[in-house]
Amino acid sequence: MSRVPFYNHAAIIQLLDELPAMNDSQRTSTDFILLRMLSAYFLQERFGLK
C-alpha cells in the first residue's frame, strides 16, 4: 500500500489497527473507504500505475 502515492500509509495502518475496537456502525462506514483503497492498490499492482 505504500506504493500507492495518493494515500497516507501511516493513516491507513492506524485505521486498520482501530477496526477491532469499532462498533458495527463504525466498521460499516469505513467499508467504502477500505474497498476504494484496496481497489487502488490492486490496480497499481496489476498495471504498474504510478
Secondary structure, 3 states (H helix, E strand, C coil): CCCCCCCCHHHHHHHHHHHHHCCHHHHHHHHHHHHHHHHHHHHHHHHCCC
